[in-house]
């Protein structure tokens, strides 16, 4: 087995300078997002979501970004899942994108809240029917007796909605992460990486600072 400690990657593709970035972090995110799409990065919308209990115990998992605008970042999930319960206890969360082919990370911190039911309905209506039925069939994060339980649920709900539109369950919908800090990380040679952090100021403008790698 190769030594883990000896593993190395030389980052040298690009640099990140203050004079080249947008004044608003969402604008800068959109620039990097478009480059990730142009590079055909597989599942560029995959992001780590970190939540925390009221007692300070953290947990993290991958979710998929489904929308971004001036408000922040949107994803969808089961409102009865572990992540949702932790969000109820502690509304501060963090997101992390890692786009290896571009040698880039984006770290996002802020508060999270549910989006409107109408927004969730609109997105749910666009999902493949199989995914819609899956939202009904899976009691996310709950202990189940076996894999067959999910298949039985799927059959049950497929029959319930036979020849009908699959409506959104009340316990499934979207969240909006409203950022108050966003860091753009660009890998550089010698581990002297470029790190520019946006922090929301009191006047709702953004301050940009360079961080040591």
Backbone as ProteinMPNN parsed JSONL, in Angstrom:
{"seq_chain_A": "XXXXXXXXXXXXXXXXXXXXXXXXXXXXXXXXXXXXXXXXXXXXXXXXXXXXXXXXXXXXXXXXXXXXXXXXXXXXXXXXXXXXXXXXXXXXXXXXXXXXXXXXXXXXXXXXXXXXXXXXXXXXXXXXXXXXXXXXXXXXXXXXXXXXXXXXXXXXXXXXXXXXXXXXXXXXXXXXXXXXXXXXXXXXXXXXXXXXXXXXXXXXXXXXXXXXX", "coords_chain_A": {"N_chain_A": [[0.845, -1.193, 0.0], [0.655, 2.181, -0.943], [2.332, 4.954, 0.65], [0.354, 7.044, 2.55], [1.066, 9.528, 3.528], [2.925, 10.381, 1.683], [1.603, 11.143, -0.55], [1.066, 13.488, -3.116], [0.011, 16.46, -4.804], [0.52, 18.707, -7.344], [-0.483, 21.955, -7.645], [-1.249, 24.148, -10.2], [-2.694, 25.418, -12.176], [-4.181, 27.918, -12.323], [-4.472, 31.345, -11.085], [-5.643, 33.562, -8.461], [-6.715, 36.734, -8.141], [-7.278, 39.792, -6.393], [-8.067, 41.999, -7.951], [-9.333, 40.826, -10.054], [-11.74, 39.68, -9.397], [-15.325, 39.515, -8.81], [-17.45, 41.981, -7.215], [-19.471, 40.999, -5.666], [-20.122, 37.931, -3.991], [-21.853, 36.002, -5.119], [-21.886, 36.666, -7.8], [-19.204, 36.087, -8.419], [-19.211, 33.374, -7.854], [-20.903, 32.483, -9.909], [-19.33, 32.928, -12.16], [-17.212, 31.095, -11.74], [-18.772, 28.794, -11.636], [-19.787, 28.62, -14.263], [-17.419, 28.098, -15.612], [-16.826, 25.599, -14.556], [-18.917, 24.12, -15.653], [-18.329, 24.399, -18.375], [-15.986, 22.934, -18.44], [-17.03, 20.482, -18.15], [-17.298, 19.157, -15.703], [-18.072, 16.417, -13.787], [-21.105, 16.128, -12.11], [-21.014, 18.796, -11.035], [-22.596, 20.227, -9.376], [-22.625, 18.946, -6.971], [-22.299, 19.178, -3.516], [-20.825, 19.482, -0.277], [-22.739, 19.46, 2.62], [-22.691, 20.765, 5.77], [-23.974, 20.356, 8.961], [-25.106, 21.038, 12.344], [-25.758, 19.918, 15.636], [-27.711, 21.135, 18.445], [-26.084, 20.742, 20.579], [-23.6, 20.961, 19.528], [-22.525, 18.93, 17.982], [-21.21, 17.948, 14.969], [-22.215, 17.086, 11.576], [-21.914, 15.792, 8.24], [-22.691, 15.661, 4.736], [-23.158, 14.797, 1.245], [-25.041, 16.859, -0.862], [-27.178, 18.06, -3.541], [-26.809, 21.005, -5.369], [-29.479, 22.984, -6.436], [-30.307, 25.417, -7.249], [-29.351, 28.859, -7.59], [-29.162, 32.227, -6.679], [-29.307, 35.803, -6.094], [-30.116, 35.669, -3.478], [-29.009, 33.346, -2.379], [-28.146, 29.884, -1.962], [-29.779, 26.966, -3.087], [-31.176, 23.848, -2.14], [-32.784, 20.585, -2.058], [-34.663, 18.382, 0.076], [-35.68, 15.816, 2.445], [-37.835, 16.899, 4.955], [-37.934, 15.625, 7.353], [-35.61, 14.359, 7.821], [-32.303, 13.547, 9.166], [-30.573, 15.725, 8.749], [-32.405, 17.805, 8.49], [-33.573, 17.886, 11.02], [-31.39, 18.667, 12.544], [-30.982, 21.169, 11.446], [-33.234, 22.47, 12.395], [-32.526, 22.708, 15.044], [-30.202, 24.212, 14.945], [-29.503, 26.843, 13.023], [-27.286, 27.603, 11.571], [-25.156, 26.772, 8.927], [-22.803, 25.082, 6.715], [-21.437, 25.012, 3.422], [-19.644, 23.21, 0.898], [-17.879, 23.203, -2.072], [-15.89, 21.214, -4.242], [-13.895, 21.267, -6.913], [-12.005, 19.392, -8.525], [-10.697, 19.126, -11.175], [-10.341, 21.804, -11.825], [-8.84, 22.662, -9.788], [-9.979, 23.882, -7.494], [-11.784, 25.167, -4.652], [-14.832, 26.083, -3.02], [-15.996, 27.644, -0.226], [-18.759, 28.053, 1.867], [-20.606, 29.826, 4.247], [-23.346, 30.342, 6.473], [-26.762, 31.245, 7.313], [-29.678, 29.114, 7.287], [-32.843, 28.449, 5.776], [-36.248, 27.354, 5.192], [-37.552, 27.301, 1.871], [-40.309, 28.776, 0.025], [-43.495, 27.054, -0.115], [-44.611, 27.068, -2.647], [-42.388, 27.373, -4.339], [-41.088, 24.96, -3.813], [-43.045, 23.179, -4.741], [-43.022, 23.801, -7.457], [-40.421, 22.993, -8.254], [-40.564, 20.261, -7.565], [-42.446, 19.309, -9.367], [-40.982, 19.162, -11.675], [-39.282, 17.072, -11.392], [-38.121, 13.729, -12.267], [-40.594, 11.143, -12.611], [-40.004, 8.789, -11.231], [-38.27, 9.707, -9.229], [-39.996, 11.391, -7.876], [-41.823, 9.539, -6.799], [-40.036, 8.216, -5.213], [-39.53, 10.081, -3.206], [-41.85, 9.932, -1.721], [-41.667, 7.297, -0.891], [-39.47, 6.815, 0.765], [-38.6, 7.02, 4.106], [-36.581, 9.126, 5.026], [-33.451, 8.802, 6.659], [-34.493, 7.308, 8.726], [-34.499, 4.24, 10.616], [-34.83, 1.234, 8.891], [-36.249, -2.029, 8.244], [-35.325, -3.67, 6.158], [-34.082, -3.76, 2.706], [-36.154, -4.445, 1.067], [-38.362, -3.224, 2.148], [-38.4, -0.599, 1.173], [-38.893, -1.074, -1.533], [-41.422, -2.194, -1.394], [-42.839, -0.012, -0.43], [-42.519, 1.662, -2.63], [-43.978, 0.331, -4.597], [-46.499, 0.56, -3.431], [-46.971, 3.37, -3.474], [-46.731, 3.872, -6.162], [-49.001, 2.639, -7.084], [-50.909, 4.162, -5.737], [-50.697, 6.644, -7.002], [-51.29, 6.026, -9.581], [-51.876, 6.719, -12.923], [-52.141, 9.375, -12.284], [-51.077, 12.71, -11.355], [-48.104, 13.005, -9.479], [-48.075, 14.363, -6.417], [-46.349, 16.75, -4.293], [-44.961, 15.608, -1.22], [-45.819, 16.848, 2.049], [-43.703, 16.794, 3.777], [-41.399, 17.165, 2.358], [-39.111, 19.248, 0.68], [-37.588, 22.442, -0.182], [-34.531, 24.154, 0.821], [-32.966, 27.246, 1.596], [-29.774, 28.545, 1.642], [-28.466, 31.291, 3.082], [-25.777, 33.174, 2.528], [-23.191, 34.467, 4.687], [-20.554, 34.488, 4.626], [-18.126, 33.722, 2.209], [-15.688, 31.79, 0.724], [-13.229, 31.679, -1.775], [-11.081, 29.392, -3.165], [-8.082, 28.796, -4.731], [-5.922, 26.47, -6.009], [-2.329, 26.543, -5.75], [1.185, 26.491, -6.725], [3.62, 24.964, -4.522], [2.06, 24.906, -2.295], [1.199, 27.444, -1.718], [-1.448, 28.598, -1.775], [-4.102, 30.518, -3.325], [-6.429, 32.387, -1.544], [-9.387, 33.955, -1.239], [-11.612, 35.693, 0.716], [-14.965, 36.522, 1.119], [-16.845, 38.602, 3.186], [-19.876, 39.414, 4.674], [-20.841, 42.737, 5.217], [-22.105, 45.192, 7.609], [-23.661, 47.013, 6.2], [-24.699, 45.516, 4.219], [-23.05, 45.229, 2.084], [-20.086, 43.685, 0.667], [-17.036, 42.63, 2.061], [-13.776, 41.996, 0.928], [-11.117, 39.893, 1.574], [-7.738, 38.729, 1.657], [-6.57, 35.538, 2.555], [-4.055, 33.774, 4.365], [-2.551, 30.787, 3.102]], "CA_chain_A": [[0.0, 0.0, 0.0], [1.471, 3.406, -0.984], [2.273, 5.787, 1.843], [-0.61, 8.148, 2.465], [1.774, 10.78, 3.81], [3.743, 10.779, 0.536], [0.751, 11.552, -1.668], [1.241, 14.898, -3.431], [-0.579, 16.993, -6.026], [1.025, 20.049, -7.619], [-1.532, 22.819, -8.192], [-0.583, 25.198, -10.975], [-3.502, 25.799, -13.327], [-4.589, 29.317, -12.38], [-4.286, 32.15, -9.885], [-6.837, 34.314, -8.074], [-6.283, 38.051, -7.698], [-8.358, 40.67, -5.938], [-8.535, 42.89, -9.011], [-10.011, 40.054, -11.089], [-12.971, 39.055, -8.913], [-16.526, 40.334, -8.735], [-17.673, 42.607, -5.909], [-20.455, 40.189, -4.923], [-19.695, 36.533, -4.074], [-22.692, 35.223, -6.02], [-21.364, 36.935, -9.133], [-17.972, 35.33, -8.583], [-19.601, 31.959, -7.922], [-21.466, 32.201, -11.226], [-18.201, 32.843, -13.096], [-16.563, 29.801, -11.539], [-19.736, 27.751, -11.996], [-19.806, 28.505, -15.72], [-16.175, 27.441, -16.021], [-16.966, 24.193, -14.198], [-19.797, 23.511, -16.647], [-17.572, 24.342, -19.627], [-15.018, 21.845, -18.295], [-17.825, 19.257, -18.054], [-17.032, 18.479, -14.436], [-19.191, 15.545, -13.446], [-21.858, 16.549, -10.929], [-20.439, 20.028, -10.484], [-23.517, 20.746, -8.358], [-22.486, 18.196, -5.719], [-21.66, 19.996, -2.478], [-20.922, 18.994, 1.086], [-23.53, 20.264, 3.546], [-22.372, 20.486, 7.167], [-24.929, 20.862, 9.942], [-24.633, 20.854, 13.711], [-26.816, 19.835, 16.625], [-27.697, 22.184, 19.462], [-24.966, 20.454, 21.489], [-22.335, 21.207, 18.845], [-22.02, 17.748, 17.28], [-21.376, 18.195, 13.536], [-22.337, 15.99, 10.616], [-21.789, 16.296, 6.877], [-23.094, 14.758, 3.682], [-23.245, 15.429, -0.06], [-26.352, 17.158, -1.436], [-27.027, 18.65, -4.867], [-27.29, 22.368, -5.585], [-30.547, 23.02, -7.434], [-30.591, 26.783, -7.63], [-28.541, 29.91, -6.981], [-29.487, 33.585, -7.095], [-28.753, 36.787, -5.168], [-30.461, 35.29, -2.101], [-28.118, 32.311, -1.896], [-28.013, 28.573, -2.58], [-30.97, 26.174, -2.812], [-31.196, 22.396, -2.345], [-34.04, 19.967, -1.635], [-34.471, 17.183, 0.891], [-36.784, 15.418, 3.314], [-37.872, 17.748, 6.137], [-37.89, 14.782, 8.554], [-34.307, 13.699, 7.83], [-31.377, 13.974, 10.221], [-30.089, 17.079, 8.472], [-33.489, 18.746, 8.755], [-33.732, 17.997, 12.47], [-30.274, 19.47, 13.037], [-31.237, 22.537, 11.002], [-34.213, 23.029, 13.329], [-31.829, 23.01, 16.296], [-29.106, 25.156, 14.716], [-29.726, 27.325, 11.656], [-26.023, 27.899, 10.9], [-24.656, 25.631, 8.163], [-21.701, 25.352, 5.792], [-21.411, 24.277, 2.165], [-18.304, 23.117, 0.305], [-17.698, 22.653, -3.412], [-14.514, 20.898, -4.604], [-13.808, 20.963, -8.329], [-10.62, 18.945, -8.685], [-10.063, 19.458, -12.457], [-9.997, 23.229, -11.844], [-8.049, 22.909, -8.574], [-10.721, 24.93, -6.797], [-12.786, 24.94, -3.625], [-15.636, 27.226, -2.583], [-16.553, 27.415, 1.103], [-19.886, 28.956, 2.106], [-21.165, 29.741, 5.598], [-24.462, 31.244, 6.663], [-27.995, 30.714, 7.906], [-30.509, 28.342, 6.372], [-34.279, 28.48, 6.056], [-37.058, 26.714, 4.163], [-38.103, 28.154, 0.831], [-41.768, 28.743, 0.021], [-44.124, 25.823, -0.606], [-44.821, 27.189, -4.096], [-41.103, 27.084, -4.987], [-40.864, 23.523, -3.7], [-43.991, 22.529, -5.657], [-42.567, 24.006, -8.841], [-39.286, 22.108, -8.527], [-40.988, 18.86, -7.471], [-43.169, 18.968, -10.589], [-40.006, 18.965, -12.739], [-38.48, 15.871, -11.122], [-38.603, 12.501, -12.907], [-41.647, 10.492, -11.837], [-39.358, 7.83, -10.329], [-37.763, 10.463, -8.081], [-41.168, 11.848, -7.128], [-42.312, 8.4, -6.02], [-39.019, 7.928, -4.208], [-39.712, 11.012, -2.083], [-42.937, 9.373, -0.91], [-41.382, 5.929, -0.456], [-38.339, 6.707, 1.694], [-38.587, 7.819, 5.342], [-35.14, 9.383, 5.046], [-32.679, 8.764, 7.903], [-35.109, 6.399, 9.692], [-34.078, 2.843, 10.557], [-35.796, 0.355, 8.234], [-35.902, -3.427, 8.524], [-34.569, -4.242, 5.043], [-34.213, -3.022, 1.452], [-37.453, -4.762, 0.476], [-39.334, -2.268, 2.681], [-38.467, 0.529, 0.248], [-39.536, -1.531, -2.748], [-42.842, -2.34, -1.089], [-43.382, 1.353, -0.399], [-42.535, 2.174, -4.0], [-45.128, -0.296, -5.254], [-47.704, 1.137, -2.835], [-47.21, 4.732, -3.942], [-46.951, 3.81, -7.607], [-50.413, 2.308, -7.236], [-51.7, 5.303, -5.253], [-50.674, 7.731, -7.98], [-51.455, 5.46, -10.92], [-52.613, 7.573, -13.861], [-52.339, 10.692, -11.673], [-49.876, 13.491, -11.053], [-47.53, 12.773, -8.15], [-47.968, 15.632, -5.697], [-45.224, 16.833, -3.344], [-45.286, 15.365, 0.192], [-45.617, 18.018, 2.914], [-42.442, 16.647, 4.498], [-40.29, 17.234, 1.404], [-39.049, 20.568, 0.073], [-36.299, 23.088, -0.37], [-33.888, 25.045, 1.782], [-32.122, 28.312, 1.069], [-28.641, 28.956, 2.467], [-28.162, 32.704, 2.888], [-24.383, 33.26, 2.971], [-22.589, 35.673, 5.262], [-19.125, 34.367, 4.337], [-17.841, 32.843, 1.076], [-14.254, 31.78, 0.419], [-12.818, 31.068, -3.034], [-9.741, 28.808, -2.994], [-7.454, 28.355, -5.972], [-4.662, 25.799, -5.739], [-1.142, 27.171, -6.312], [2.397, 25.706, -6.462], [4.268, 25.092, -3.227], [1.009, 25.036, -1.273], [0.916, 28.861, -1.463], [-2.724, 28.724, -2.454], [-4.841, 31.776, -3.276], [-7.681, 32.313, -0.779], [-10.08, 35.236, -1.1], [-12.817, 35.508, 1.521], [-15.992, 37.565, 1.153], [-17.595, 38.659, 4.433], [-20.96, 40.387, 4.572], [-20.708, 43.863, 6.133], [-23.364, 45.659, 8.193], [-24.441, 47.729, 5.186], [-25.081, 44.507, 3.231], [-22.009, 45.093, 1.081], [-19.179, 42.58, 0.959], [-15.618, 42.931, 2.22], [-12.942, 40.947, 0.381], [-9.804, 39.817, 2.222], [-6.902, 37.598, 1.308], [-6.169, 34.718, 3.68], [-2.852, 32.963, 4.181], [-2.908, 29.394, 2.827]], "C_chain_A": [[0.882, 1.245, 0.0], [1.294, 4.222, 0.293], [1.29, 6.934, 1.638], [0.106, 9.484, 2.625], [2.56, 11.285, 2.609], [2.907, 11.234, -0.658], [0.854, 13.058, -1.87], [0.512, 15.245, -4.722], [-0.055, 18.409, -6.198], [-0.076, 20.85, -8.295], [-0.875, 23.974, -8.939], [-1.421, 25.74, -12.128], [-3.732, 27.3, -13.436], [-4.219, 30.031, -11.095], [-5.576, 32.917, -9.624], [-6.388, 35.638, -7.463], [-7.48, 38.935, -7.362], [-8.94, 41.511, -7.08], [-9.333, 42.158, -10.099], [-11.363, 39.494, -10.656], [-14.115, 40.051, -8.857], [-16.693, 40.898, -7.323], [-18.624, 41.794, -5.036], [-20.085, 38.716, -5.072], [-20.558, 35.679, -4.999], [-22.254, 35.432, -7.467], [-20.092, 36.156, -9.412], [-18.262, 33.837, -8.665], [-20.103, 31.618, -9.32], [-20.367, 32.106, -12.28], [-17.522, 31.489, -12.979], [-17.489, 28.649, -11.919], [-19.753, 27.533, -13.515], [-18.545, 27.822, -16.241], [-16.224, 25.956, -15.688], [-17.854, 23.461, -15.199], [-19.08, 23.368, -17.984], [-16.559, 23.203, -19.602], [-15.7, 20.487, -18.158], [-17.465, 18.444, -16.812], [-18.264, 17.688, -14.037], [-19.804, 15.963, -12.108], [-21.199, 17.756, -10.245], [-21.317, 20.601, -9.385], [-23.483, 19.956, -7.059], [-21.728, 19.042, -4.701], [-21.829, 19.319, -1.124], [-21.745, 19.977, 1.903], [-23.181, 19.829, 4.962], [-23.412, 21.153, 8.056], [-24.409, 20.544, 11.333], [-25.831, 20.788, 14.655], [-26.714, 21.001, 17.595], [-26.533, 21.996, 20.421], [-23.607, 20.648, 20.826], [-21.752, 20.009, 18.141], [-22.266, 17.914, 15.777], [-21.64, 16.918, 12.749], [-22.31, 16.595, 9.226], [-22.196, 15.217, 5.897], [-23.119, 15.525, 2.363], [-24.709, 15.641, -0.429], [-26.105, 17.845, -2.78], [-27.613, 20.057, -4.907], [-28.334, 22.349, -6.692], [-30.942, 24.429, -7.831], [-29.665, 27.748, -6.931], [-28.996, 31.246, -7.565], [-28.931, 34.534, -6.043], [-29.064, 36.459, -3.705], [-29.467, 34.286, -1.534], [-28.279, 31.012, -2.673], [-29.164, 27.668, -2.137], [-30.709, 24.687, -3.057], [-32.493, 21.856, -1.768], [-33.771, 18.678, -0.879], [-35.756, 16.86, 1.645], [-36.722, 16.251, 4.595], [-37.888, 16.953, 7.447], [-36.574, 14.025, 8.669], [-33.44, 14.2, 8.973], [-30.915, 15.408, 9.997], [-31.144, 18.118, 8.816], [-33.697, 18.948, 10.254], [-32.61, 18.836, 13.073], [-30.432, 20.937, 12.622], [-32.246, 23.221, 11.918], [-33.543, 23.462, 14.633], [-30.808, 24.127, 16.135], [-29.16, 25.605, 13.26], [-28.45, 27.759, 10.939], [-25.51, 26.638, 10.213], [-23.46, 26.065, 7.326], [-21.854, 24.475, 4.563], [-19.98, 24.254, 1.648], [-18.403, 22.486, -1.074], [-16.215, 22.348, -3.599], [-14.511, 20.449, -6.054], [-12.349, 20.642, -8.663], [-10.003, 19.311, -10.032], [-9.663, 20.925, -12.576], [-9.138, 23.631, -10.651], [-8.671, 24.016, -7.729], [-11.634, 24.37, -5.705], [-13.582, 26.231, -3.417], [-16.275, 26.843, -1.25], [-17.602, 28.485, 1.394], [-20.41, 28.74, 3.514], [-22.318, 30.721, 5.709], [-25.635, 30.572, 7.351], [-28.833, 30.025, 6.831], [-31.968, 28.457, 6.783], [-35.014, 27.763, 4.925], [-37.479, 27.744, 3.115], [-39.626, 28.014, 0.847], [-42.288, 27.422, -0.531], [-44.309, 25.884, -2.119], [-43.527, 26.918, -4.868], [-40.814, 25.59, -4.952], [-41.78, 22.747, -4.638], [-43.505, 22.618, -7.096], [-41.409, 23.082, -9.175], [-39.72, 20.643, -8.535], [-41.68, 18.416, -8.754], [-42.229, 18.684, -11.759], [-39.178, 17.704, -12.555], [-39.006, 14.684, -11.935], [-39.627, 11.804, -12.001], [-41.057, 9.496, -10.829], [-38.843, 8.521, -9.07], [-38.908, 11.001, -7.225], [-41.711, 10.736, -6.24], [-41.316, 8.03, -4.924], [-39.132, 8.823, -2.987], [-40.818, 10.523, -1.154], [-42.512, 8.07, -0.227], [-40.334, 5.817, 0.643], [-38.492, 7.608, 2.918], [-37.144, 8.158, 5.706], [-34.569, 9.475, 6.454], [-33.289, 7.855, 8.975], [-34.532, 4.994, 9.534], [-35.182, 2.031, 9.896], [-35.321, -1.084, 8.351], [-35.087, -4.072, 7.412], [-34.818, -3.423, 3.782], [-35.573, -3.266, 0.806], [-38.532, -3.79, 0.945], [-39.513, -1.097, 1.726], [-39.178, 0.131, -1.039], [-41.037, -1.701, -2.555], [-43.534, -0.976, -1.038], [-43.516, 1.916, -1.806], [-43.73, 1.62, -4.766], [-46.429, 0.335, -4.748], [-47.994, 2.523, -3.4], [-47.359, 4.809, -5.456], [-48.412, 3.489, -7.898], [-51.296, 3.487, -6.814], [-51.799, 6.397, -6.305], [-50.814, 7.232, -9.416], [-52.36, 6.361, -11.753], [-52.918, 8.954, -13.29], [-51.0, 11.403, -11.507], [-49.397, 13.16, -9.643], [-47.339, 14.124, -7.472], [-46.81, 15.586, -4.71], [-45.693, 16.506, -1.922], [-45.017, 16.624, 1.022], [-44.254, 17.991, 3.592], [-41.217, 16.698, 3.575], [-40.295, 18.623, 0.765], [-37.657, 21.157, 0.08], [-35.84, 23.93, 0.794], [-33.07, 26.082, 1.015], [-31.027, 28.623, 2.077], [-28.295, 30.392, 2.112], [-26.751, 32.96, 3.409], [-24.049, 34.568, 3.673], [-21.074, 35.63, 5.124], [-18.947, 33.356, 3.202], [-16.351, 32.937, 0.765], [-13.988, 31.029, -0.883], [-11.338, 30.656, -2.898], [-9.254, 28.305, -4.343], [-6.109, 27.734, -5.643], [-3.498, 26.461, -6.457], [0.088, 26.326, -5.967], [2.95, 25.957, -5.06], [3.304, 25.265, -2.071], [0.753, 26.497, -0.87], [-0.374, 29.236, -2.197], [-3.317, 30.134, -2.33], [-6.161, 31.55, -2.547], [-8.253, 33.717, -0.633], [-11.41, 34.991, -0.4], [-13.702, 36.744, 1.459], [-16.727, 37.473, 2.486], [-18.642, 39.754, 4.319], [-20.798, 41.468, 5.63], [-22.085, 44.306, 6.623], [-24.266, 46.348, 7.175], [-24.853, 46.829, 4.023], [-24.148, 44.479, 2.026], [-21.073, 43.964, 1.511], [-17.746, 43.074, 1.032], [-14.822, 41.738, 1.717], [-11.565, 41.015, 1.015], [-9.061, 38.592, 1.745], [-6.477, 36.865, 2.576], [-4.879, 33.969, 3.356], [-3.26, 31.508, 3.962], [-2.541, 28.481, 3.996]], "O_chain_A": [[1.768, 1.367, 0.846], [0.242, 4.183, 0.93], [1.39, 7.693, 0.674], [-0.213, 10.453, 1.937], [2.84, 12.48, 2.512], [3.459, 11.666, -1.671], [0.744, 13.823, -0.912], [0.409, 14.416, -5.626], [-0.176, 19.227, -5.285], [-0.55, 20.488, -9.372], [-0.045, 24.692, -8.381], [-0.896, 26.46, -12.977], [-3.512, 27.894, -14.491], [-3.724, 29.425, -10.144], [-6.487, 32.923, -10.453], [-5.761, 35.663, -6.403], [-8.545, 38.831, -7.97], [-10.152, 41.708, -7.162], [-9.937, 42.795, -10.962], [-12.064, 38.891, -11.469], [-13.907, 41.264, -8.857], [-16.147, 40.359, -6.36], [-18.585, 41.891, -3.809], [-19.762, 38.284, -6.178], [-20.058, 34.731, -5.604], [-22.249, 34.493, -8.263], [-19.913, 35.623, -10.507], [-17.639, 33.119, -9.448], [-19.759, 30.566, -9.858], [-20.462, 31.292, -13.198], [-17.281, 30.814, -13.981], [-17.038, 27.641, -12.463], [-19.734, 26.396, -13.986], [-18.602, 27.056, -17.203], [-15.719, 25.135, -16.455], [-17.579, 22.315, -15.554], [-19.204, 22.341, -18.652], [-16.303, 22.576, -20.631], [-15.029, 19.46, -18.059], [-17.344, 17.22, -16.861], [-19.366, 18.232, -13.961], [-19.101, 16.127, -11.111], [-20.879, 17.73, -9.057], [-20.845, 21.375, -8.553], [-24.237, 20.261, -6.135], [-20.648, 19.558, -4.99], [-22.841, 18.671, -0.86], [-21.486, 21.18, 1.886], [-23.352, 18.663, 5.317], [-23.695, 22.344, 7.928], [-23.395, 19.862, 11.486], [-26.803, 21.523, 14.485], [-25.745, 21.76, 17.569], [-26.046, 22.96, 21.011], [-22.573, 20.517, 21.482], [-20.592, 20.048, 17.732], [-23.418, 18.01, 15.353], [-21.329, 15.815, 13.2], [-22.641, 17.767, 9.045], [-22.071, 14.023, 6.172], [-23.103, 16.756, 2.357], [-25.522, 14.723, -0.325], [-24.967, 18.173, -3.117], [-28.765, 20.274, -4.529], [-28.11, 21.772, -7.756], [-31.826, 24.612, -8.668], [-29.236, 27.496, -5.805], [-29.189, 31.382, -8.773], [-28.159, 34.111, -5.182], [-28.363, 36.913, -2.801], [-29.115, 34.353, -0.356], [-28.518, 31.024, -3.88], [-29.487, 27.609, -0.951], [-30.096, 24.314, -4.057], [-33.217, 22.569, -1.074], [-32.797, 17.973, -1.143], [-36.773, 17.538, 1.501], [-35.68, 16.307, 5.249], [-37.859, 17.541, 8.528], [-36.436, 13.145, 9.519], [-33.795, 15.156, 9.664], [-30.87, 16.209, 10.93], [-30.833, 19.176, 9.361], [-33.968, 20.063, 10.7], [-32.837, 19.619, 13.996], [-30.054, 21.84, 13.37], [-32.13, 24.416, 12.189], [-33.939, 24.452, 15.248], [-30.57, 24.898, 17.065], [-28.886, 24.812, 12.359], [-28.52, 28.238, 9.807], [-25.435, 25.572, 10.824], [-23.142, 27.251, 7.237], [-22.336, 23.346, 4.644], [-19.197, 25.164, 1.923], [-18.934, 21.388, -1.235], [-15.366, 23.128, -3.168], [-15.048, 19.394, -6.392], [-11.573, 21.523, -9.034], [-8.863, 19.776, -10.049], [-8.755, 21.262, -13.336], [-8.755, 24.793, -10.515], [-7.996, 24.954, -7.305], [-12.174, 23.269, -5.816], [-13.064, 27.33, -3.615], [-17.0, 25.853, -1.156], [-17.361, 29.675, 1.192], [-20.634, 27.604, 3.93], [-22.284, 31.8, 5.118], [-25.514, 29.476, 7.899], [-28.713, 30.312, 5.64], [-32.293, 28.549, 7.967], [-34.47, 27.586, 3.835], [-37.73, 28.906, 3.434], [-40.166, 27.211, 1.608], [-41.612, 26.754, -1.314], [-44.18, 24.867, -2.801], [-43.562, 26.302, -5.933], [-40.352, 25.018, -5.94], [-41.356, 21.774, -5.26], [-43.567, 21.649, -7.852], [-41.393, 22.457, -10.236], [-39.301, 19.871, -9.398], [-41.52, 17.274, -9.182], [-42.627, 18.04, -12.729], [-38.448, 17.305, -13.463], [-40.193, 14.63, -12.257], [-39.531, 11.873, -10.776], [-41.553, 9.376, -9.708], [-38.964, 7.982, -7.97], [-38.803, 11.06, -6.0], [-42.021, 10.962, -5.071], [-41.704, 7.586, -3.843], [-38.865, 8.39, -1.866], [-40.726, 10.684, 0.063], [-42.949, 7.777, 0.886], [-40.311, 4.829, 1.377], [-38.512, 8.831, 2.783], [-36.561, 7.539, 6.595], [-35.129, 10.14, 7.326], [-32.677, 7.646, 10.023], [-34.125, 4.606, 8.439], [-36.343, 2.125, 10.292], [-34.13, -1.336, 8.537], [-34.246, -4.929, 7.681], [-35.647, -2.513, 3.774], [-36.088, -2.409, 0.087], [-39.507, -3.552, 0.231], [-40.634, -0.649, 1.49], [-39.972, 0.902, -1.578], [-41.825, -1.391, -3.448], [-44.65, -0.806, -1.528], [-44.508, 2.567, -2.133], [-44.408, 2.348, -5.491], [-47.342, 0.609, -5.527], [-49.131, 2.821, -3.764], [-48.031, 5.7, -5.976], [-48.988, 4.011, -8.853], [-52.307, 3.773, -7.455], [-52.855, 7.005, -6.482], [-50.485, 7.952, -10.358], [-53.463, 6.716, -11.338], [-53.84, 9.629, -13.749], [-49.939, 10.78, -11.517], [-50.204, 13.047, -8.721], [-46.524, 14.933, -7.914], [-46.347, 14.509, -4.336], [-46.697, 17.05, -1.46], [-44.089, 17.378, 0.727], [-43.709, 19.038, 3.942], [-40.12, 16.312, 3.98], [-41.344, 19.121, 0.358], [-36.671, 20.459, 0.318], [-36.63, 24.361, 1.634], [-32.554, 25.814, -0.071], [-31.313, 28.929, 3.234], [-27.883, 30.682, 0.988], [-26.544, 32.963, 4.623], [-24.55, 35.632, 3.31], [-20.384, 36.594, 5.456], [-19.536, 32.275, 3.223], [-15.817, 34.029, 0.566], [-14.45, 29.904, -1.077], [-10.478, 31.469, -2.562], [-9.913, 27.504, -5.007], [-5.246, 28.392, -5.062], [-3.624, 26.891, -7.604], [0.048, 25.533, -5.026], [2.764, 27.033, -4.491], [3.689, 25.719, -0.993], [0.167, 26.762, 0.179], [-0.382, 30.069, -3.103], [-3.064, 30.844, -1.357], [-6.919, 30.641, -2.885], [-7.659, 34.568, 0.029], [-12.229, 34.191, -0.854], [-13.254, 37.862, 1.712], [-17.18, 36.397, 2.875], [-18.34, 40.879, 3.92], [-20.635, 41.16, 6.811], [-23.108, 43.849, 6.113], [-25.491, 46.275, 7.274], [-25.297, 47.308, 2.979], [-24.422, 43.782, 1.049], [-21.243, 43.367, 2.575], [-17.294, 43.838, 0.178], [-15.148, 40.595, 2.036], [-10.918, 42.062, 0.999], [-9.658, 37.553, 1.462], [-6.072, 37.492, 3.555], [-4.645, 33.58, 2.211], [-4.219, 31.042, 4.577], [-2.773, 27.274, 3.933]]}, "name": "protein", "num_of_chains": 1, "seq": "XXXXXXXXXXXXXXXXXXXXXXXXXXXXXXXXXXXXXXXXXXXXXXXXXXXXXXXXXXXXXXXXXXXXXXXXXXXXXXXXXXXXXXXXXXXXXXXXXXXXXXXXXXXXXXXXXXXXXXXXXXXXXXXXXXXXXXXXXXXXXXXXXXXXXXXXXXXXXXXXXXXXXXXXXXXXXXXXXXXXXXXXXXXXXXXXXXXXXXXXXXXXXXXXXXXXX"}
